[in-house]
């Protein structure tokens, strides 16, 4: 399945959470799916850029997810749409369960 087909087919949930963009800093996520997320950022990243993300799905007891993502599109001074890349099966399952409960 292509990234764009997966993006359209995936359920998206409202998810407000701080996400670390490794080497850049903290940004706020506003929605999440098993295929990707939307990050709010006034400093954009060009389409095609690869980013390493660290975030938690729930509270402090939850282990950090560290996921690579590719920038699909950017809204200047607003945010970027990201697609997860090479998502390990165990992380994909954690995301699936979390999104399904949302």
C-alpha positions, 0 to 999 in steps of 0.5 A: 500500500502506498503512503498516500493510500494508507494515509487516506484509509487510516482512521485519524484521532485528535491527539494533542501531545508533545513530540520530540523531533530529535535534533530540533526540539519539541513540537505539538502533535494535533492528530494521529493515525497508524500511518502518521501524524500532524505536527504543529510547527511554524518552522517547516520542514521540506516535503520528503525530509526524514525526521526521528520522533520520540513521544508517548501515547499515554502517561509517564508509565508508557515507554517512549516510541521512537519512530522515523517519519517522512514529511508528506506536505507542509502548511507554511507557518502552521505545521507538517503532515508526516507518514511513519517510515519502517514502523516496527510491527510492535509499534504499529500494533501499539498505535493501532490499539491506541487509535482504535480506542480513540 
